[in-house]
Amino acid sequence: MSADEAPSPSALAPGSPVRRWLPWVALAVVVVTCLSVAAFGSRSAPTAQDRVNDIARTVKCPQCSGESVLESNAPSAREIKVEIATQVQQGRSDEEIRTYFASRYDDILLTPPASGISLVVWVLPVVALAVGVAALVIAFRRWGGESGPSATDADRARVAEALAREHEAAADPHGEGASR
């Protein structure tokens, strides 16, 4: 089939494979487009202050409970922010700076590294979501594919017999035909 030809009517008939998969293909195109725009959208190069804020957002305040260095006004948090700014000016990478603080303090990073056993923290929610969506798709297909009980030939004969009796009763409203 060439690019300018339309699909045949039988390909778009209800229940055809093309018709079943067409919505899923369209959904996949939309998802990939949205993810591409989000990941590769136009961004300007981060400034030194942007980098300091990004790193400070991922480092936990050693004195505060549940706050990042960026959010905290504790003296130790301010010192860490100054140290982050100094290391950014020295040209160290974001990962090198985080590693530096992780080696100096126990459990100071708010986001676990995406390697080793910590990779499970990143992968497990995605896997759980995919399994949940797959289970829902399977359940909906099973529910949608079930049909009610079908009538047998004996059932159809009974209905025809009952309709015939009803028709006779309607034709003979006084019941005279039944007594003869």
N, C-alpha and C positions, 0 to 999 in steps of 0.2 A: 504494500500500500504506500503510495507516495504521500508527501507532506500535505498536498493540497486536496487529497481525497478525504471525504468524511467516512466515519466508520459505517459499516453496513447496518441496516435496521435490525438484523438478527443479533449483531454484537451488542446492541443497546436494549435488547428485549429483557423484560423482567427475569431475574434469575440467571442471566448470562454472567460468565466470569468477569467480563469487562465492566458490566454494570455494578457488580459487587465490589470490585477493587477500585473503581474510579474515585469514590469519596476518600478512600484511604490514601490514594496517591495524591489527591489534592491536599489532604491534611498534611502529608509528609512534606510537600512543597512549601506550604505555609510555615510549618515548624522550622524547616531548614532556613528559609528566608529570614524569619524572625531571629533565629539564633545567629545567623551570619551578620545581620545588621547590628545586633547587640554586641557581638564579639569584635567585629571589625569596623564598627561605625567610626565616623571621623572624630578623632580625639587629638587634641594638641599634646605636645610633649609635656610631661609633668614638670613642674618647677621644683626647685629644691624644697620649698615649703610644702608642696603637695606630697613629695616623697616622705618628708619627716612626719607629716600627718598620717599618711598611709601606714607607715611602720609603727608609729605611736598608737594607732588604732588596734594593732595586733599584739601589743605588749601589755601585759597586765600590771597594774599598779601594785607594788609589793606591800603597801600599807592598807590599801582599800579593799573592800570586798566586792568583787565583780565589776570593777571599773577598769577601763583601759587607761594607759598613761595619758592619752589625749584628753580624756574626760576629767581626769583627776587634777586637783590643785594641791595635793600633798607635796611636801618638800622633796621626797624621794622621786616622785613622778616628774617634778620639774627638772631634777638633776638628770633623769633618764632622757627627757626630751632634749636637753642641752647636749647630752652625749650622742644622741641619735643625729642631731643637727651637725655636730662636729664630724661624725663619721661620714655623713652624706657629703659634706664639703671636702673630705679627704678622698672621695671617689669610691668608697666601698659600695658594694651592691646591697640591695635590700636584704637578700638572703644572708649575706655575710654579717650584716648588722644584727639580724634576728638570731643567728647562730652565736654571735658574741654574747648577747644577753641570755640566751638559753644556757650557755656554759657558765655564766656568772651566777645565775639565780635558778633555783629549782622551780619548775612548773610556772614559768613566767609568760610563756606564749599563749595567747587566747585561741589561736588557731593551730591545731596540730599539723605537723609536717605531713605532706602527702606522699609518704614513703614508708616502707616497712609495715609494722603492725598498725601504725596510725592510718595507713591507707584504708583500713576497714571502716574507719569513722567517715571517710569521704564516700566510699563505694557502697556501703550497706544501705543507706537511705535510697540511693538511686535504684539499687537492685530490688529493694522492698517495694518501691513505687512501680517498677516495671512488672514485678510478679503480681501486684494488686490489680494493675490495669489488665494484664493478661487474664487473670481470674475473672474479672468483671466481663471481659469480652466473651470468654467461654460460657459464663453463666447466662449472659444475655442471648447468646446464640442458641443455647439449649432451651431457654424459656420461649424464645421466638419460634423455634422449630417444632415445638410440641403442638400436636393437634388434638382436638377432643376425640372422644370415642366415635367411631364411625358406625353407621347403621348397617346391619346385616340384611340379607335377603328376607329372612324371617321377620325382621322388624318392619321392613317395607311392606310385606304382605299383610301384617297386622294393621298397619296404618291404612292401607287400601281398603281392607275389610271394614274398619271402623268408619271410614269416610263413606263407604257404600251404604252401611247401615244408617248413617246420619242423613245421607241423601234420600234413602227410602223413607225415613221418618219425616223428613221435611215435605216429601211428596204426598204422604198419607198422614195428615195432621191428627186424625181421629183414631188412628191405630186399627182401622178396619181390615187392612191387608194382612195383618199378622194373625187374625182370628180365623181366617178361611182355611 
